[in-house]
Amino acid sequence: MRSRYSAFVTANGEYLMQSHHSSTRPIKEKKAIVKWAKSVEWIKLDVLETTKGTENDTEGTVTFKAYFYENGKVAVIHEKSAFVKENNKWYYLGLSK
């Protein structure tokens, strides 16, 4: 999760796509994601809760708040994200149910 947050801060679209699971990867939205990531000023990431996600797990969730300035106001993304581990690498799936 922290590496994906860092990729948003640096607008690293390649990493955001590579770390997004192929079954849910928004390839067509890459340019829009990068443009938006560059348009805001990132403040901080607070990881609120994790479930599973250890070395022996193949899935896990991360609940977080990512704070940023947009149009002169502080905004926040509050999300519970689902991740899956394949070939010893973690991938973002999307919102957890």
C-alpha positions as CSV (number, residue, x, y, z in Angstrom):
1,M,0.0,0.0,0.0
2,R,2.8,2.4,0.9
3,S,4.5,1.8,-2.4
4,R,1.3,2.6,-4.3
5,Y,0.8,5.8,-2.3
6,S,4.4,6.8,-3.2
7,A,3.6,6.1,-6.8
8,F,0.6,8.4,-6.7
9,V,2.8,11.1,-5.0
10,T,5.4,10.8,-7.8
11,A,2.7,10.2,-10.5
12,N,4.5,7.0,-11.5
13,G,1.9,5.5,-13.8
14,E,4.0,2.6,-14.8
15,Y,4.2,1.3,-11.2
16,L,0.6,2.0,-10.6
17,M,-0.3,-0.2,-13.6
18,Q,2.2,-2.9,-12.8
19,S,1.1,-3.2,-9.2
20,H,-2.6,-3.3,-10.1
21,H,-3.8,-6.9,-10.7
22,S,-4.3,-7.7,-14.4
23,S,-7.9,-8.7,-13.8
24,T,-8.9,-5.2,-12.6
25,R,-6.1,-3.0,-14.2
26,P,-7.5,0.2,-15.6
27,I,-5.1,0.4,-18.6
28,K,-7.3,2.9,-20.5
29,E,-7.4,5.3,-17.5
30,K,-3.6,5.4,-17.0
31,K,-3.2,8.9,-18.5
32,A,-6.1,10.3,-16.5
33,I,-4.8,8.8,-13.3
34,V,-1.3,10.3,-13.8
35,K,-2.8,13.6,-14.7
36,W,-4.9,13.7,-11.6
37,A,-2.0,12.5,-9.4
38,K,0.1,15.4,-10.7
39,S,-2.8,17.9,-10.2
40,V,-3.0,17.4,-6.4
41,E,-0.6,18.0,-3.6
42,W,-0.2,14.9,-1.5
43,I,-0.1,15.4,2.3
44,K,0.1,12.0,4.0
45,L,-1.0,8.4,4.2
46,D,-2.6,6.9,7.4
47,V,-2.9,3.1,7.4
48,L,-5.8,2.4,9.8
49,E,-6.1,-1.4,9.6
50,T,-4.7,-4.4,7.9
51,T,-6.0,-8.0,7.7
52,K,-3.9,-10.9,6.6
53,G,-1.2,-9.8,4.2
54,T,1.6,-11.6,5.9
55,E,4.4,-13.6,4.2
56,N,2.3,-16.8,4.4
57,D,-0.9,-15.2,3.1
58,T,-2.1,-14.9,-0.5
59,E,-4.6,-12.1,0.1
60,G,-5.1,-9.2,2.5
61,T,-6.8,-5.9,3.0
62,V,-5.6,-2.4,3.9
63,T,-7.9,0.3,5.2
64,F,-6.3,3.7,4.8
65,K,-6.8,7.4,4.5
66,A,-4.8,9.4,1.9
67,Y,-4.9,13.1,2.4
68,F,-4.2,15.7,-0.4
69,Y,-4.9,19.3,-1.4
70,E,-7.2,19.7,-4.4
71,N,-8.5,23.1,-5.5
72,G,-7.2,24.8,-2.4
73,K,-9.0,22.3,0.0
74,V,-7.9,19.3,1.9
75,A,-9.5,16.1,0.6
76,V,-9.2,12.5,1.7
77,I,-9.6,9.1,0.1
78,H,-10.8,6.6,2.7
79,E,-10.7,3.1,1.3
80,K,-10.5,-0.5,2.3
81,S,-8.4,-2.0,-0.5
82,A,-8.1,-5.7,-1.4
83,F,-4.7,-7.2,-2.4
84,V,-3.7,-10.6,-3.8
85,K,-0.3,-12.2,-3.8
86,E,0.9,-14.0,-6.9
87,N,4.4,-15.3,-7.6
88,N,5.5,-13.8,-4.3
89,K,4.3,-10.3,-5.4
90,W,1.4,-8.3,-4.0
91,Y,-1.2,-6.7,-6.4
92,Y,-4.0,-4.3,-5.8
93,L,-7.4,-5.7,-6.7
94,G,-9.7,-2.8,-5.9
95,L,-12.1,-2.0,-3.2
96,S,-12.6,-4.7,-0.6
97,K,-16.2,-6.0,-0.1
